[in-house]
Amino acid sequence: MFAIDIQDQILDKLNTLIVVLNNDGSIDYVSKSAQQLLGYNSQELLGNNWWEATRFSKPEGEKVKNKILDIFSNRKLSTQTFEHELRTSAGGKKWIRWNVSYLNDDQLVSIGYDITDNKVNEKRLLESNRQLSEQNKDITDSIYYAQRIQQSILQKEEQLNEYFEDSFLLYKPKDIVSGDYYWFYEDELYKYIAAVDCTGHGVPGAMMSMVANSMFKEVFINRKITDPSSILKALDEELEKTINKNQDATFNDGMDVSLIRIEKATNLLTFSGAFRSILISRENSVTELKGSRYPIGFYSGVEKKFDTQTFQLMKNDSIYLYTDGFNDQFGGEKNKKLNKANFRELLKTIQDMNMDEQEAFLEYSFNNWKQDNDQTDDVLVIGIRI
């Protein structure tokens, strides 16, 4: 008797049930732990009462009972495990995981473990995952909508091809939307191209690119400024006026810009850069024109000077404007940045290709370097050939 009491106490502590079933489905034994776990006196659950008292409906009880009886027909299975709900005497629910095995030829023994807390937590987790999934979908849908807006303001590659017949535009956002921006413009005397790297990438960068688009239209179309260094100065003023309306706030938004102007009559290139350079390929050499050490934005209140450089272009010269995403990509055998030196070597390799082939080769080289790494930053490379 003492041993049985100890056994029942252990079962109570473990939230465990023991039930013995006959091959006709009737119950011979229910451990006293049923009182603690389900609220029933174990004697109340003998015979067929088990199937009726602990179920929420008679068909449900019959379904589980038949499932148990099927075990008798397959003697090869030593143990089966399944889970289902039981009804407590107070009308509540308990989830039980059963291990069912043969006691003898005519009886099965079922050992049940209370997994209600696990099921409740699992349900909460599933609900949290569902809500997160819905929120993620809403956010992703919003970003794709932002992508459509951004694409609507970006000029098409066909427009670049109208200005320069042999040209390419390699544009690869890190995320759905990009912080890289480009601008093409033409007046009676000049053709202009700008490559812009805005603060951040993704949504923040894309919002800055929208600001950049507005600024470029203001400076080129409304203010009709033509000198590249003066254009950068005006862009800097416009950005501070647009972003830094609250003078108490720190001005931490900006963009790096490489801007070229090509005179139609003479092919004289005039360059001004805000923390960005350009590369010019001629025969077997690549020349770098370096930009000023100031970005557009940042350093609010600092007097900036954007230098101007000129370069007389010749037939078959190639000019490349780019942001830092291509060079900063991690990859290769040692998982390092591709860097500017390797980029310049790539440009030497592709000098004899037309611009469509160059674009394809650069994209292949970028992906080959990146391999399975995530893309580090937005990528923008613009190439034109005279």
N, C-alpha and C positions, 0 to 999 in steps of 0.2 A: 504493500500500500504506500509506504514511504517513497519507494522508487517511482511509482506511478505519479505521486504528487510532484516530485521533483521534475519528472518528465513534462507534466502539464505546465509547470512554472516556466520551464525552459521554452516550451512552445509559445507561451504567452509573451515572453520577453522577445522572442524572435519574430513575432507576428506570423506564425506558421500554423497551418492546418494539416491534419492527417485524416483522410477519408478512405474507408475500405468499401469497395463496390462488389456486388455479386454479378455473375454473368447474365442475370435477368434485369440488371439495372438498379436493383434495390440497394440501399445503403445499410451495411452491417455495423459500421463504427464511424463516429465523428469525434475527434479529440475535443477535450473540454475547452481548448483555446478558442473554439467557436464563440463562446460567451464573450470573451475579451475582444475578439476580432470583428464579429458580426452582430453580437448582441443576443444570440439565440442560446438557449440551453441545448447542449449537444444531443440530449435524448429527443428533443423536438424535431430533429432533422433526420431521424432514422427512417428506414423504409423508402417510400416515394416522397416523403415530405421535403427532403433535400431539394428535389427538382422543382417543387412548387414554392416553398417558402423563400428560397434564395434567388428567385428569378423575377424579372419584372413582367413577364408574361408567360402563359403556359406553353405556347409554341416555342419560345426561346428555350425553356427548360427541356422540352422534348428534343430539340435540335442538338443540344449539348449532350443529352443522354444517349442519343443514337450515335453521336460521334465517339463516345466512350465505348459503347457496345461494339463498334466496328473494330476496336483494338483486339477484341477476343478472336476475331477472324483472321488475324495476321500474327501468328506466333513468332515470326522472325524478328519482329520489332521488340527489343527488350525494354526500351524506354521511349516515351513520347512527351514532348513539351508543347504547351499551348497556353494562351492567356485569354481571360474573359472577365466580364464584370459580374459581381454578386450583389444582391440586394441585402442591405442590413435590416435588422428588425425595426429600425427607425425610418426606413425608406431611403437611406443614403446609398452610396455606391462604394464598392471596394473592388479594385483591380487585383486579381490573383494570377500568378504564374504557376502552372501545375507541371509537375514531373510525374508521369503515370507509368507504372511498371507492374509486372506480374508478381502477385504474392504467392499464388499457386494456380492450378488449372482452372479454378472456379472463381477466383477473386483477383481484383486489381487494387493496388494501393496508390493513392494520389497524395502527393505532398505539395501543399500550396503555400506560396510566399506572397506576402502583401507587397505589391509594387505600386500602390495608389499614388504615393508621393512622386515616384518616378514618372508615372503617367501624367500627373498634373503638370510637372515640370516640362515634360515632353510636349504637352499640349500648349503650354505657354511659349515654349521655344518655337514651335511650329507657327503659332500666331505671330510671334515677334518676327520670324523669318518672312511670313506672308506680308506683314506690314512693311518691313524693310524692302522686300521685293517690289511692292507697290510704290514705295517712295523712290526707290532707285529707278523704276520705270518712268515715274513722273519727272525726275531730274534728268534722266537720259533723253526723254521726249523733249524737254525744254531746251537741252543743249543742242539737239538736232534741229530744233526750230531756230535757235541762235545761229547754227551753221548755215541755214538757208538765208538768214538775214545777212550774215557776213559774206556769203557767196554773192549775194545780190549787189553788194557795194564794191566787191573786188572786180577789177577789170579783167577781161578775158585774154587768154594767151593770143587769140587771133588779133587783138589790137596791137600787141607787141610785134607780131609778124607783119602787120601793116607798116609799122615804123621801120622795122629791120627784117628783111625777108628771110635771112638766115639767123634764127634766134631760137632760144628755148626758155622755158620757165619751169623749174623744178620746185614744186611746192608741196611739202609733206608736213601737215600738222602733227604734233606729238599726240594730241588728243583730238576730239572731234572738231573743235574750233582751234584757231591759231592766234598767237601773238605776233606772228610775222605778217608784214604788210608790204605791198609794192605799189608803185605809182608810175604811170606812163603819161606823158603829156607832149604836145607838139604845138608850136606857134609858127609864125611865118619864117622865122630865122633858125629856130633851134628845135632839137628833140631832147626830151628829158627822161631819165629813168632814175628811180629811187628804190632802194631796198631798205626796209625798216624793221628793226627788231624791238618790239615793245616790251615793257616790263612784264615778266611772267609769261606763262603760256596757259592754255585752256581758257576758261571763261574770263578770268581777269585780263589775260593778254588780249583776248578777242575784244573786250570792251575798250581797251586802250587803242586797238586797231581802228575801232569805230571813231574814236576821238581823232586819231591820225588822219583818217579819211576826210573828216570835216576840216581839219587844219590845212591839209594840202589844197583842198578846193579854195579855201579862203585866201591862202598865200598866192597860189598860181592864177586862179580865175578872177577873184575879186580885187586882190591887191596888185596883180600882174607884175610881180617881182621876177626878174630874169637872171640875176647874178647868183650862182650857187651858194656862196658864203652868206650873202644877204638873205637868201631863202632860208638857210638853216637858222640864222639869227631871228628871222621873223617867226619860224616854227617854234623856236624856244620861247619867244614872247607869247605866242598864242597858247602854248601849252600851259605856261605859268598862269596866264589869264584865265584859262578854262578850268584847270584843276585846282589851283591854289587860291581859290576865292576867300577861304578862311585864313587870314594872315597868321593866326595862332597855331595853325597845323604845320607839321613837318612835311616838306615837299619831297616825297619819295617815289614819285612816278616819273617815268621818262622813256626815252627810246634812243637807240643807236641808229644812225642814218648814213648811208652812202648815197651820194647824189652826183650824177653826171649830166652834163649838158654837151651836146654835140652840134656844132655849127654845120648846117646843111651844105653851105657853099664850099667850105674848106675842110670838113672833117676834123676840125680842131676840137679836142675834148677838154672840157673844163670840169675839174672835180673838186668837191668839198665834202668832207666827211666828219660826222660827229661820232667819234669813237669807233669808226668803221673804215676799212680800207677797200680798195678795189685791186684786181689783178688784170694785167694786160699781157696777152700772149702774142709774141711775134717770133716766127721761125722757131728757133730752139731755146728761146729764153722767155722767162716770165717776170714781168716788172710789177712791183707793188707800189701803188700810190697810197700813202698812209694818211688817215684822217686826223683831225685835231683831237686832243686829249680831253675833250668835253663832250658829254652826251647832250641830247635835247632833254631838258628837264633836269631834275635833281639840282643840287647846289643853288637853291633859290637865293637870289640877291647877289650872286657872283657875276662879275663882268666876264663874259666869255668871248673868245676870239676864234672864229672858224676860218682857217686858211683856205686859199684857193690854189690849185695847181693846174697846169695845162700840159697837154701831151698831144703832139701832132700825130694823128692816126694815119695809117697807110692801108692800102688794100690788103685784105686777108688778116688784118689784126683782129684779135678776139678780146672782148672785154667781159669781165665777170664781176658781178655784184652779188654779195652773199651775206647771210647772217651767220652767227657762230654755231648753229645747230649741226651742220655737216662736220665741221672740224672737231666739235666737242663730243661726238658720238663715241661711247665706249664699245670696245670690241677687240677683235684680233686675238692672237694666241695668248697675249699677256693681259688682256682686258684693259687696255689703255685707250686714251683718246686718240682719234685718228690724227689730229693736229694739222696745223697749217702747212708744214713741210710736206707731208704726204699728200695733202690736197694739191699743192703746187705740182708735185710729181705726176699726179693724175692728169692735171691740165696739160702738162707736156706730152703725156702719152696720147692724148686724144686730139692733138692739134690738127691732124690731117683728116679728121672725121667732119662730116657736116653736123650742124647743130642738133638735129634730131637724134643722130647717133651718139653725140656727146651726152645728151640728156639721158638716154637709155644706159650708156656706160656708167655715168656717175651714179645713177640710181642703183644699178647692179652692184657697183663697188661699195656703195653705202650699205646696202642690205647684206652683202657678203662680209663686210667688216662687222656689222652689228650682230649677225647670226641670231642667237636666241635672246640676246639682251633686249630690254625695253628701249624704245627710242628715248634718247636723253633730252632732246629739246625739239622745238619746231625747226624745220629745215626750209630754207629758201636759197636757191641759186638761180641767178639770171645770167644768161650768156647771149652775147650778140657778136656777129661777125660783120666787119666792114666790107 
